[in-house]
Amino acid sequence: MPFDTALLAIALLEVAKKLAEKGIIDPALEAGLEPFKQKLTGFYRAKKSEQELHAAFLVAL
């Protein structure tokens, strides 16, 4: 019986760690990575805007 209790405690500890990871750690990482994501996607958006502007000039000419 004590062996079963120990296995159950270990399983519950793993579940608690996963819940903490998904509920606390992942959102904190997302918030920390947001400025980095903005910087990376900003270059892509700027390049896309330049291409759209260039296409608009060509149509206007």
Secondary structure, DSSP 8 states (H G I E B T S, - for coil): -HHHHHHHHHHHHHHHHHHHIIIIIHHHHHHHHHHHHHHHHHHHHHHHHHHHHHHHHHHH-
